[in-house]
Amino acid sequence: MVIQTERLYLRELTPGDLASLKALIQNETVMESYGGVRDDKECEEWLSRQQARYASLGYGLWALHLKENDRFIGQCGLVPHEWKGKTVLDLVYILDVGFWNQGYGTEAAKACRDFAFNTLGQSEVYSIIRDINEYSQIISVRLGMEVVDRKTDLYRGVKKPHYLYCARRDHAQKRIETRS
């Protein structure tokens, strides 16, 4: 187990998670904002890429489980992504549609943001979010993130606008101090 919250735990993916991973990233609704569904080979590559990230970076997209029944409900974690020629630490969360609007995305994303700040010593964490992904935009605002840039990517022949949200460690710390 890598991270625990009140209701969730995050852990590294294993080969035994392939069926759950496929169910998640082959779901059109879930993957609408992530460039579309992945075929079986792409799912296997996705899993291998995460395992390689764990080995080289110590983080990646982790399996997200409910504590109460050990159910796999998605993924959340940190991934280096390119943004206009610069590598940013991207906070990513992908939840099974049956678990949307229950606070799980916010809870997991907050834990990963705090992991980036407190464990990895990062001063900034980003989220690259499609313009149509209102749910993720709401989560980012709840985490104290602000839009700092925009761009449009061409992915699989389709133009897809994205926002770059940013949370800064000093800003997050000030928010915590004002609540105390």
VEXDREN-2710 file (C-alpha; in Angstrom, 1 decimal):
% VEXDREN-2710
k/r/px/py/pz
1/MET/0.0/0.0/0.0
2/VAL/1.3/3.4/-1.0
3/ILE/-1.3/5.8/0.4
4/GLN/-4.3/5.5/2.6
5/THR/-7.2/8.0/3.2
6/GLU/-10.3/7.7/5.3
7/ARG/-12.2/5.6/2.7
8/LEU/-9.5/4.6/0.2
9/TYR/-6.2/3.0/-0.3
10/LEU/-3.8/3.3/-3.3
11/ARG/-1.3/0.6/-4.2
12/GLU/0.9/-0.4/-7.1
13/LEU/-0.7/-2.2/-10.0
14/THR/0.2/-5.8/-10.5
15/PRO/-0.3/-8.1/-13.5
16/GLY/-3.3/-9.5/-11.6
17/ASP/-5.0/-6.1/-12.1
18/LEU/-5.1/-6.3/-15.9
19/ALA/-8.8/-7.4/-16.1
20/SER/-9.9/-4.5/-13.7
21/LEU/-7.7/-2.1/-15.6
22/LYS/-9.2/-3.1/-18.9
23/ALA/-12.7/-2.7/-17.6
24/LEU/-11.8/0.9/-16.5
25/ILE/-9.8/2.1/-19.5
26/GLN/-12.0/0.4/-22.1
27/ASN/-15.1/2.2/-20.9
28/GLU/-16.0/4.9/-23.4
29/THR/-17.6/7.2/-20.7
30/VAL/-14.7/7.0/-18.4
31/MET/-12.1/7.5/-21.1
32/GLU/-13.9/10.3/-23.1
33/SER/-11.6/12.9/-21.6
34/TYR/-8.5/10.7/-21.7
35/GLY/-8.2/10.3/-25.5
36/GLY/-10.6/7.4/-25.8
37/VAL/-10.6/3.7/-24.9
38/ARG/-7.5/1.5/-25.2
39/ASP/-7.4/-1.8/-26.9
40/ASP/-6.1/-4.9/-25.2
41/LYS/-2.5/-4.4/-26.2
42/GLU/-2.6/-0.7/-25.1
43/CYS/-4.0/-1.8/-21.7
44/GLU/-1.1/-4.2/-21.3
45/GLU/1.3/-1.4/-22.3
46/TRP/-0.4/1.0/-19.8
47/LEU/0.1/-1.5/-17.0
48/SER/3.8/-2.1/-18.0
49/ARG/4.4/1.7/-18.2
50/GLN/3.1/2.1/-14.6
51/GLN/5.2/-0.7/-13.3
52/ALA/8.3/0.9/-15.0
53/ARG/7.4/4.2/-13.4
54/TYR/7.2/2.6/-9.9
55/ALA/10.7/1.1/-10.4
56/SER/12.3/4.2/-11.8
57/LEU/10.4/7.1/-10.1
58/GLY/8.8/5.5/-7.1
59/TYR/5.4/6.7/-8.3
60/GLY/2.9/6.4/-11.2
61/LEU/-0.8/5.7/-11.5
62/TRP/-1.8/3.5/-8.6
63/ALA/-4.7/1.2/-8.3
64/LEU/-7.5/2.9/-6.3
65/HIS/-9.5/0.7/-3.9
66/LEU/-12.4/1.1/-1.4
67/LYS/-11.2/0.1/2.1
68/GLU/-14.6/-1.2/3.1
69/ASN/-14.7/-4.0/0.5
70/ASP/-11.3/-3.9/-1.3
71/ARG/-13.0/-3.1/-4.6
72/PHE/-10.9/-1.6/-7.4
73/ILE/-12.7/1.7/-8.4
74/GLY/-10.1/3.4/-10.6
75/GLN/-6.6/4.9/-10.7
76/CYS/-5.0/7.9/-9.2
77/GLY/-1.4/9.1/-9.1
78/LEU/1.4/11.2/-10.5
79/VAL/2.8/11.0/-14.0
80/PRO/5.4/13.2/-15.7
81/HIS/3.9/14.6/-18.8
82/GLU/5.1/17.1/-21.4
83/TRP/3.4/20.5/-21.6
84/LYS/4.7/22.9/-24.3
85/GLY/8.3/21.5/-24.1
86/LYS/8.4/21.3/-20.3
87/THR/7.9/18.2/-18.1
88/VAL/5.3/18.7/-15.4
89/LEU/4.2/16.4/-12.6
90/ASP/0.6/15.6/-13.6
91/LEU/-1.9/14.6/-11.0
92/VAL/-4.2/12.1/-12.8
93/TYR/-7.4/10.5/-11.5
94/ILE/-9.6/8.0/-13.4
95/LEU/-12.6/6.6/-11.6
96/ASP/-15.2/4.0/-12.7
97/VAL/-18.3/5.9/-13.6
98/GLY/-20.3/4.1/-10.9
99/PHE/-18.1/5.9/-8.3
100/TRP/-18.4/9.5/-9.6
101/ASN/-19.9/12.3/-7.5
102/GLN/-19.2/10.5/-4.2
103/GLY/-16.1/12.4/-3.2
104/TYR/-13.7/9.6/-4.0
105/GLY/-11.9/11.5/-6.8
106/THR/-11.3/14.5/-4.6
107/GLU/-10.2/12.3/-1.6
108/ALA/-7.7/10.4/-3.8
109/ALA/-6.4/13.4/-5.7
110/LYS/-5.9/15.4/-2.4
111/ALA/-3.8/12.4/-1.0
112/CYS/-1.7/12.3/-4.2
113/ARG/-1.2/16.0/-4.2
114/ASP/0.0/15.9/-0.6
115/PHE/2.2/12.9/-1.4
116/ALA/3.8/15.0/-4.1
117/PHE/4.4/17.9/-1.7
118/ASN/5.3/16.1/1.5
119/THR/7.0/12.9/0.3
120/LEU/8.5/13.9/-3.1
121/GLY/9.3/17.5/-2.0
122/GLN/7.6/19.0/-5.1
123/SER/6.8/22.7/-5.0
124/GLU/4.1/22.4/-7.7
125/VAL/1.7/19.8/-9.0
126/TYR/-0.3/20.1/-12.2
127/SER/-3.4/18.5/-13.7
128/ILE/-3.8/18.5/-17.5
129/ILE/-7.6/18.5/-18.1
130/ARG/-9.7/18.4/-21.2
131/ASP/-12.0/21.3/-21.6
132/ILE/-15.0/19.0/-21.5
133/ASN/-14.0/17.3/-18.3
134/GLU/-16.0/19.4/-15.8
135/TYR/-15.8/16.8/-13.0
136/SER/-12.0/17.0/-13.0
137/GLN/-12.0/20.7/-13.2
138/ILE/-14.2/20.8/-10.1
139/ILE/-11.8/18.5/-8.3
140/SER/-8.9/20.7/-9.2
141/VAL/-10.5/23.8/-7.9
142/ARG/-11.3/21.9/-4.6
143/LEU/-7.6/21.1/-4.3
144/GLY/-6.7/24.8/-4.6
145/MET/-5.5/24.5/-8.2
146/GLU/-5.8/27.4/-10.7
147/VAL/-5.7/27.4/-14.5
148/VAL/-2.2/28.6/-15.5
149/ASP/-2.2/27.8/-19.3
150/ARG/-4.2/26.4/-22.2
151/LYS/-3.4/24.5/-25.4
152/THR/-5.0/22.4/-28.1
153/ASP/-3.5/19.0/-28.9
154/LEU/-4.2/16.9/-32.0
155/TYR/-4.9/13.4/-30.8
156/ARG/-6.0/10.6/-33.1
157/GLY/-6.8/13.2/-35.7
158/VAL/-9.1/15.3/-33.4
159/LYS/-8.3/18.7/-31.9
160/LYS/-8.7/18.6/-28.1
161/PRO/-8.4/21.7/-26.0
162/HIS/-6.8/21.2/-22.5
163/TYR/-6.3/23.4/-19.4
164/LEU/-3.2/23.2/-17.3
165/TYR/-4.1/23.5/-13.6
166/CYS/-1.5/24.1/-10.9
167/ALA/-1.3/23.7/-7.2
168/ARG/1.6/25.3/-5.4
169/ARG/2.9/23.9/-2.1
170/ASP/3.2/27.4/-0.5
171/HIS/-0.4/28.2/-1.5
172/ALA/-1.7/24.8/-0.1
173/GLN/0.2/25.4/3.1
174/LYS/-1.3/28.8/3.6
175/ARG/-4.9/27.4/3.1
176/ILE/-4.2/24.8/5.8
177/GLU/-2.8/27.4/8.2
178/THR/-5.9/29.7/7.7
179/ARG/-8.2/26.8/8.6
180/SER/-6.3/26.0/11.9
END
